[in-house]
Amino acid sequence: MEEKKEIILSAKNVVVEFDVRDRILTAIRDISIDLYEGDVLAVVGESGSGKSVLTKTFTGMLESNGRVASGTIDYRGQELTKLRNHKDWEGIRGAKIATIFQDPMTSLDPIQTIGSQITEVIIKHQKKSRSEAKKMAIDYMTKVGIPDPAKRFGEYPFQYSGGMRQRIVIAIALACRPDILICDEPTTALDVTIQAQIIELLKSLQKEYQFTIIFITHDLGVVASIATNVAVMYAGELIGPKRGYSILMHQKFKNQR
């Protein structure tokens, strides 16, 4: 008998709108979804289907012209739609729900060393001294597969390859100790071999640190390799999620549309 898992994030009847010139664009249409502790929920859909918009509502990162027009988003008893500004979100964004983006350079400071960026996150989120944080940062670099981390600690982002930069972003996310890790197409810009390595790394780290993953992608091969739950999005609407959800249903749905 399958163990019953706790729902840690629950979105109910969420509608997201954007003000575009003189009209209102509805990007998310009455979506309800539950995220279970320890799962890997793959959110699949073509470009413009609303995948990233949906997950941005979980971290308060909608663009300034966007808003949650209706619905609720509950994270462990806290209603996220009631959070209005950066200060309100400070205890959630990064600390509880972290995000890895497609381009790691959007998350890394090009003029700050890799080691100092990880160290600062540890000091902020784990309240460690600078010397303790440096040791922990090197440990995190080791865990994500950075060779000779003590030496590379003082290097800058431009000195790392794309795949290695993505590993560093994962290390920074781990240093926040999040409950939920949102992976927004983190392997799209990488070659197939590096993609597979990053997927295996995420699976290994999830097993060790027991966080929950939302994995946004349009790559069905990636879905098959990591997901325990799949939700398909099309034109701002959601199909699923279901365990063992047949990917063939996605193609059937598109053909019917």
Buried (B, 14 or more C-beta within 10 A) or exposed (E): EEEEBEEBBBBBEBBBBBEEEEEEEBBBBBBEBBBBBBBBBBBBBEEEBBBBBBBBBBBBBBEEEBBBBEBBBBBEEEEBBEBEEEEEBEEBBBBBBBBBBBBBBEBBEEEEBBBBBBBBBBBBBEEBEEEBBBBBBBBBBBBBBBEEBEEBBEBBBEEBEBBBBBBBBBBBBBBBBBBBBBBBBBBBBBEEEBBBBBBEBBBEBBEEEEBBBBBBBBBBEBBEBBBBBBBBBBEBBBBBBEEEBEBEBBEEEEEEE
